[in-house]
Amino acid sequence: DSIKKNLILIAGTIASFEPVSILVSKTDTKELKRLLGSLDTYHYPINMVESDINTTWLRNIAPTFVLTQEGNKGGVNFHFTSEKEDAEFNSQNIDSMTTLTKAKVIHSNLKLKGGCIEVDGSGTGILTESCIINDNLNPDWEKKEIESELKILLGLKKIIWLKGSDDKENKNANTDFYVRFVKEGVVLVHRNNDESSSEYALTRENIKILQKSTDTKGKALDVVVIDAPKNINKDSKKNDFSAGYLGYYLCNRAVIMQSFGDEEADYRANKILQLAFPERTIEQIQIEAISSAQGTIHKTTQQEPAL
């Protein structure tokens, strides 16, 4: 279907710059091979890994990779699962994925999606309250306890909190849709200019919080705004559509970002990302089916550090 074709486009684009592993169920292996075509056409290898994980949104559940105190690769299992999924089954599959990457399995009693976390690699993290301090996920955790757990697991020294959505079920309250670190001290932040949308006030509140924030070294953040597209592709389901440019994936030497059919906004976002990452190639692709399902490139992927 169209989502599978979007996933193949993402994987093929990334494979121009680094190796890719695709998790696939046993029943879908034949179809995946057909969609991929000849593997010799990709610059880097694409590896098919048989898995029982049944979700398109890999970042929600995949291990969050960290560097352990011993200097080895670890994978934190935050045990996120939707109401329709088997938590224990998912957890076992996540641990299998971590073991496959030769990383140490680390368990947390916190439940959260990988997209709730944005870090600068130097001790500063940006998190969203509504997708972590949430009675549906972590009813017995106080904010200070959550901070302590994440500081230990992720090596954080300071956490900047965005408020997020008042609707605790809002699947789009993930931090990585609203803000991304470019490097230490510099963030890109999403702004929605549709006054009829709840995102209008939410994104402006995020900008104000970040403009007043400092990193772990006490330095004010350099906040760069990227506006959402005004005119998305006509075939898109506008009510459910995730229209924002921060759902990009950073790979070796490149940024894989989305386009939405708004030529002016697509061009402007491309140039902002090129200025933010001058040493990287910017690849811009359309993934309408994934966007229409409230997804992004970042949400369908999980990077693995080379250690």
Disulfide bonds with the S-S distance in Angstrom:
none
